[in-house]
């Protein structure tokens, strides 16, 4: 996995292949995470990172991006609930 870039908007929309959201069980809470695949590399992010909202706003510009991703990932609590929000065709 590749570390997150300093600027989320440096992820070129036209190169994004897959966006996957999932939860990690952190014992007493869940941590919402996002993997973005570009050119065979996976960029990993999570909701506690600075700029998370900027990342989501950027990804929402992808054509056909699944706007209900949060509801699909958030429930049920404490399960992985993997959801693919975008796949390039």
C-alpha positions, 0 to 999 in steps of 0.5 A: 500500500502506498502512503496518502499524498499530501494533497488529496486532489492530486489523485487524478480522477481520470486515472482512478480505477476503483474506490472501496470503502470499509470499516476497521474494528477499533475495539470500541469504535469503527474507523471508516477507511477508503482505498483508491486504486490508481495504476496498480497502486493502492492509496489508503485513507481513513476518516480521522486523517486531515482532509478526509472531507476534501477527499470525499468531495473530490471522489464524489466528482467521479462519474457514477460514484455511489452516493450511498456509500456511507450508509452501506459501510456504516451498518451494521456496526463492528462488521467490515461492510466493504462497499465498492463506490466506483469502478472504472469501466 
